[in-house]
């Protein structure tokens, strides 16, 4: 019931005829650039989260040490 090789080839031929090879190459390049940007943004978000967590830990440590000094 799945799609076979012959069906995939027919779909590929129809897509090439509709869009043309130059347009498909541009679409592929744009899609690759978008994926690369997305991965970069995800990594930056994870790094920001890690740095924010480490900043919070140091602030919490300063607050608790100040409380102990007052006691």
GROMACS elastic network, one bead per residue, 0.5 to 0.9 nm:
[ bonds ]
;  ai    aj funct       b0    kb
    1     4     6  0.86509   500
    3     6     6  0.82161   500
    3     7     6  0.61252   500
    3     8     6  0.69304   500
    4     7     6  0.54059   500
    4     8     6  0.64146   500
    4     9     6  0.88428   500
    5     8     6  0.51244   500
    5     9     6  0.62599   500
    5    10     6  0.87418   500
    6     9     6  0.51429   500
    6    10     6  0.63226   500
    6    11     6  0.87550   500
    7    10     6  0.51305   500
    7    11     6  0.62744   500
    7    12     6  0.86254   500
    8    11     6  0.51015   500
    8    12     6  0.61039   500
    8    13     6  0.86548   500
    9    13     6  0.61686   500
    9    14     6  0.86326   500
   10    13     6  0.51902   500
   10    14     6  0.62851   500
   10    15     6  0.87182   500
   11    14     6  0.51436   500
   11    15     6  0.61969   500
   11    16     6  0.86607   500
   12    15     6  0.51453   500
   12    16     6  0.61756   500
   12    17     6  0.86038   500
   13    16     6  0.51698   500
   13    17     6  0.61482   500
   13    18     6  0.86159   500
   14    17     6  0.51433   500
   14    18     6  0.61338   500
   14    19     6  0.86328   500
   15    18     6  0.51362   500
   15    19     6  0.60163   500
   15    20     6  0.76487   500
   15    24     6  0.86674   500
   16    19     6  0.54101   500
   16    21     6  0.60642   500
   16    24     6  0.74983   500
   17    20     6  0.55887   500
   17    21     6  0.82766   500
   19    22     6  0.80279   500
   19    23     6  0.59258   500
   19    24     6  0.64317   500
   20    23     6  0.55851   500
   20    24     6  0.62939   500
   20    25     6  0.87705   500
   21    24     6  0.50870   500
   21    25     6  0.61368   500
   21    26     6  0.87056   500
   22    25     6  0.51497   500
   22    26     6  0.63839   500
   22    27     6  0.87189   500
   23    26     6  0.50824   500
   23    27     6  0.61556   500
   23    28     6  0.85878   500
   24    28     6  0.60835   500
   24    29     6  0.85889   500
   25    28     6  0.51024   500
   25    29     6  0.62173   500
   25    30     6  0.86342   500
   26    29     6  0.51096   500
   26    30     6  0.61232   500
   26    31     6  0.85022   500
   27    30     6  0.51311   500
   27    31     6  0.60538   500
   27    32     6  0.85565   500
   28    31     6  0.50868   500
   28    32     6  0.61086   500
   28    33     6  0.86112   500
   29    32     6  0.50973   500
   29    33     6  0.61877   500
   29    34     6  0.86180   500
   30    33     6  0.51177   500
   30    34     6  0.61792   500
   30    35     6  0.86890   500
   31    34     6  0.50921   500
   31    35     6  0.62635   500
   31    36     6  0.86621   500
   32    35     6  0.51779   500
   32    36     6  0.62137   500
   32    37     6  0.86771   500
   33    36     6  0.50723   500
   33    37     6  0.61643   500
   33    38     6  0.85640   500
   34    37     6  0.51218   500
   34    38     6  0.61288   500
   34    39     6  0.86834   500
   35    38     6  0.50336   500
   35    39     6  0.62309   500
   35    40     6  0.86395   500
   36    39     6  0.52195   500
   36    40     6  0.62517   500
   36    41     6  0.86717   500
   37    40     6  0.50905   500
   37    41     6  0.61406   500
   37    42     6  0.86408   500
   38    41     6  0.51019   500
   38    42     6  0.62076   500
   38    43     6  0.86951   500
   39    42     6  0.51203   500
   39    43     6  0.62572   500
   39    44     6  0.86263   500
   40    43     6  0.51890   500
   40    44     6  0.61575   500
   40    45     6  0.85864   500
   41    44     6  0.50512   500
   41    45     6  0.60826   500
   41    46     6  0.86385   500
   42    45     6  0.50588   500
   42    46     6  0.62616   500
   42    47     6  0.86666   500
   43    46     6  0.51256   500
   43    47     6  0.62013   500
   43    48     6  0.85925   500
   44    47     6  0.50643   500
   44    48     6  0.60753   500
   44    49     6  0.85537   500
   45    48     6  0.50529   500
   45    49     6  0.61278   500
   45    50     6  0.86288   500
   46    49     6  0.50685   500
   46    50     6  0.62067   500
   46    51     6  0.86589   500
   47    50     6  0.51014   500
   47    51     6  0.61845   500
   47    52     6  0.85146   500
   48    51     6  0.51614   500
   48    52     6  0.60231   500
   48    53     6  0.85457   500
   49    52     6  0.50395   500
   49    53     6  0.61186   500
   49    54     6  0.86738   500
   50    53     6  0.51139   500
   50    54     6  0.63019   500
   50    55     6  0.86629   500
   51    54     6  0.51278   500
   51    55     6  0.61528   500
   51    56     6  0.86219   500
   52    55     6  0.50295   500
   52    56     6  0.61604   500
   52    57     6  0.86895   500
   53    56     6  0.51079   500
   53    57     6  0.63164   500
   53    58     6  0.88688   500
   54    57     6  0.51244   500
   54    58     6  0.64692   500
   54    59     6  0.87904   500
   55    58     6  0.53124   500
   55    59     6  0.63088   500
   55    60     6  0.86948   500
   56    59     6  0.51037   500
   56    60     6  0.61008   500
   56    61     6  0.85609   500
   57    60     6  0.51508   500
   57    61     6  0.61854   500
   57    62     6  0.87282   500
   58    61     6  0.50448   500
   58    62     6  0.62802   500
   58    63     6  0.87505   500
   59    62     6  0.51303   500
   59    63     6  0.62953   500
   59    64     6  0.87332   500
   60    63     6  0.51790   500
   60    64     6  0.62371   500
   60    65     6  0.85928   500
   61    64     6  0.52794   500
   61    65     6  0.61303   500
   61    66     6  0.86321   500
   62    65     6  0.51684   500
   62    66     6  0.61970   500
   62    67     6  0.86943   500
   63    66     6  0.51729   500
   63    67     6  0.63073   500
   63    68     6  0.87800   500
   64    67     6  0.50625   500
   64    68     6  0.63283   500
   64    69     6  0.87897   500
   65    68     6  0.50842   500
   65    69     6  0.63405   500
   65    70     6  0.89230   500
   66    69     6  0.50751   500
   66    70     6  0.65110   500
   66    71     6  0.89835   500
   67    70     6  0.53587   500
   67    71     6  0.66684   500
   68    71     6  0.53024   500
